[in-house]
Structure formats: C-alpha cells, structure tokens
Amino acid sequence: MTFRNATSVAVQTALVSLASYLCGFYFTDLFHSPSASIGSLWAAMSGIVVLQATRRETLSTASLRILGTLIGSIFSAAYLSLLPFSPIGMAGCIFATVLVCLVARIPDHARLGAVTVAVIMVVASRA
C-alpha cells in the first residue's frame, strides 16, 4: 500500500469514527442522556468495524450490523420497559433475539443482535 493510499484509509477511518461518534451521542441522548457516551462509543466502534475496502462491501457489512442492532435493541427496550435488569432476563432477551434472527433466515445478524442486547442491558443496569 502506498503512503497516499494509507493516508486516505486513515482519513476515512477517522472521519467515519467522528461522524459515527457524534451521531451515536446525539441519537442516544434523545432517549437516555446518562448513556449517551456509551451509545456514541458503540456507534464509533460500529463505524470502524463496517468500513471496508469498497462501498459495496461497506454497505453490506453495515446492513448486517444495523439490522442485528435493531433487533437486539427492540428486545432489550421491551424487556427493560417492563422489568429491571437481571442476568436471566438478559439471557432470555438474547435467546429471543437469536431465535428471531434464525427464524427470519438472517443468521449472520444473530451474533450482533446478541451483543447489542448484552451491551444495552448491562449499561442500562448501571445508569
């Protein structure tokens, strides 16, 4: 890789990190201000992870991350709206998230959905 290409990749990664962090912070802040910094960290990590060599690969990876995160978020929010955090409740939400992803024939989304449940529920229990 040439220095010019390396610089371009580094700039893209930094800009994606910054944009993701800011979007994650302000979006999370709309719903739960105390966890806005965790939401921004999660968004920055997601932005870095999905960034690929081509736009097509990036969009494919991003769609996987977004859909898995959405499914996990929905189950976590539903649970936490009704009950307080518990490790068994978290395991139940992870079970439901993985099951929905597998039944919907999107198995690659299951792991990300499960991670999302764990992050949301543990962070919410500390806030």
C-alpha positions as CSV (number, residue, x, y, z in Angstrom):
1,M,0.0,0.0,0.0
2,T,1.4,3.4,-0.9
3,F,1.7,6.2,1.6
4,R,-1.1,8.1,-0.3
5,N,-3.5,5.1,-0.1
6,A,-2.6,4.6,3.6
7,T,-3.3,8.2,4.3
8,S,-6.6,8.0,2.5
9,V,-7.7,5.0,4.5
10,A,-6.6,6.6,7.8
11,V,-8.5,9.8,7.0
12,Q,-11.7,7.8,6.0
13,T,-11.5,5.8,9.2
14,A,-11.0,8.9,11.4
15,L,-13.9,10.7,9.7
16,V,-16.2,7.7,9.9
17,S,-15.3,7.4,13.6
18,L,-16.0,11.0,14.3
19,A,-19.3,11.1,12.4
20,S,-20.5,7.8,14.0
21,Y,-19.5,9.0,17.5
22,L,-21.4,12.3,17.1
23,C,-24.5,10.7,15.6
24,G,-24.5,8.0,18.3
25,F,-24.1,10.5,21.1
26,Y,-26.9,12.8,19.9
27,F,-29.3,9.9,19.0
28,T,-28.8,8.1,22.3
29,D,-29.1,11.4,24.2
30,L,-32.7,11.8,22.8
31,F,-33.7,8.6,24.7
32,H,-31.3,8.3,27.6
33,S,-28.8,11.1,28.4
34,P,-26.8,9.2,31.0
35,S,-25.8,6.5,28.5
36,A,-25.1,8.9,25.5
37,S,-21.4,8.3,25.8
38,I,-21.8,4.6,25.6
39,G,-24.1,5.0,22.6
40,S,-21.5,7.1,20.9
41,L,-18.8,4.6,21.7
42,W,-20.9,1.8,20.3
43,A,-21.6,3.8,17.2
44,A,-17.9,4.7,16.6
45,M,-17.0,1.0,17.0
46,S,-19.7,0.0,14.5
47,G,-18.5,2.6,12.0
48,I,-14.9,1.3,12.3
49,V,-15.9,-2.3,12.0
50,V,-18.1,-1.9,8.9
51,L,-15.7,0.2,7.0
52,Q,-14.4,-1.9,4.1
53,A,-12.3,-1.5,1.0
54,T,-15.2,-0.8,-1.3
55,R,-18.5,1.0,-0.9
56,R,-20.5,-2.2,-1.8
57,E,-18.7,-4.2,0.9
58,T,-19.2,-1.4,3.5
59,L,-22.9,-1.2,2.8
60,S,-23.3,-5.0,3.0
61,T,-21.5,-5.1,6.3
62,A,-23.3,-2.0,7.6
63,S,-26.7,-3.5,6.8
64,L,-25.8,-6.6,8.9
65,R,-24.8,-4.5,11.8
66,I,-27.8,-2.2,11.6
67,L,-30.4,-5.0,11.4
68,G,-28.8,-7.1,14.2
69,T,-28.5,-4.0,16.4
70,L,-32.1,-3.0,15.7
71,I,-33.5,-6.5,16.6
72,G,-31.4,-6.6,19.8
73,S,-32.4,-3.1,20.7
74,I,-36.1,-3.8,20.4
75,F,-35.9,-6.8,22.6
76,S,-33.8,-5.0,25.2
77,A,-36.1,-2.0,25.2
78,A,-39.2,-4.1,25.5
79,Y,-37.8,-6.1,28.4
80,L,-36.4,-3.0,30.3
81,S,-39.6,-1.2,29.9
82,L,-41.4,-3.9,31.8
83,L,-38.8,-5.4,34.2
84,P,-35.5,-4.4,35.8
85,F,-32.2,-5.8,34.6
86,S,-31.3,-9.4,35.6
87,P,-28.8,-11.8,34.1
88,I,-31.6,-14.3,33.5
89,G,-33.6,-11.6,31.8
90,M,-30.6,-10.7,29.6
91,A,-30.1,-14.3,28.7
92,G,-33.8,-14.5,27.8
93,C,-33.6,-11.5,25.6
94,I,-30.5,-12.9,23.9
95,F,-32.4,-16.2,23.3
96,A,-35.3,-14.3,21.8
97,T,-33.1,-12.1,19.6
98,V,-31.1,-15.1,18.2
99,L,-34.3,-17.1,17.7
100,V,-35.9,-14.3,15.7
101,C,-32.8,-13.8,13.5
102,L,-32.6,-17.6,12.8
103,V,-36.3,-18.0,12.1
104,A,-36.2,-14.9,9.8
105,R,-33.3,-16.6,8.0
106,I,-30.8,-13.9,8.8
107,P,-28.4,-16.0,10.9
108,D,-25.5,-13.6,10.4
109,H,-27.4,-10.9,12.3
110,A,-27.9,-13.1,15.4
111,R,-24.5,-12.6,16.9
112,L,-24.6,-8.8,16.6
113,G,-28.2,-8.8,18.0
114,A,-27.0,-10.8,21.0
115,V,-24.1,-8.5,21.6
116,T,-26.4,-5.5,21.4
117,V,-28.7,-7.0,24.0
118,A,-25.8,-7.5,26.4
119,V,-24.4,-4.0,25.9
120,I,-27.8,-2.2,26.3
121,M,-28.9,-4.2,29.3
122,V,-25.7,-4.1,31.2
123,V,-25.3,-0.3,30.5
124,A,-28.9,0.3,31.5
125,S,-28.4,-1.6,34.7
126,R,-25.5,0.8,35.7
127,A,-27.3,4.0,34.8
